[in-house]
Amino acid sequence: MALSASQVSVGDSYEEQIADNITRTQLVQYAGASGDYNPIHTDEVYTTQVAGYPSVFAHGMLTMGMTGKMLTNYVGDGRLTKYGVRFTKQVWPGDSLVSTATVTAVREEDGQHYVDLDIATMNQAGEVVLSGQASARMDP
């Protein structure tokens, strides 16, 4: 169901758990689905002994995709007109993620209603792993 302008106000927020206990299997599956086979996401030995990280970690685009699903759950399918993010921390196997969209503006342009959103996805420690903005069309 699509979001309507009469349902939202500046300051409203929507929160959703987007991942519970990210697994190495999910990282390998995402590598296969995306074609991004960078070994820092799937090869523990390479990642720890060559690249110097404590473990493999999630693709940023996996986190962005899960966050995007939260957005479409909130505003409705086919409604996003803008979506941009910044990756701020790595997502490790075992992490659980919660994503929040906060309304920063409700506006009208050329007879069409829009909502602007600030986005934050946090891990179980409350650390922001992704931040960004989005805009979406709304019904009146």
Number of C-alpha atoms within 10 A of each C-alpha: 9 16 21 16 17 10 10 15 14 13 11 13 16 15 16 17 16 19 17 13 13 17 17 19 11 15 21 19 13 19 19 11 10 12 9 13 16 11 16 20 22 23 16 18 15 16 19 14 11 10 14 11 14 11 18 23 24 23 23 17 15 16 20 21 13 17 27 20 15 21 26 17 15 18 21 18 14 10 18 19 12 12 17 13 17 14 16 14 14 17 22 20 18 15 18 18 25 21 26 21 25 20 21 18 17 19 14 14 7 5 8 11 16 23 25 22 25 19 26 21 26 22 22 13 9 10 13 19 21 22 21 16 18 21 22 23 24 23 14 13
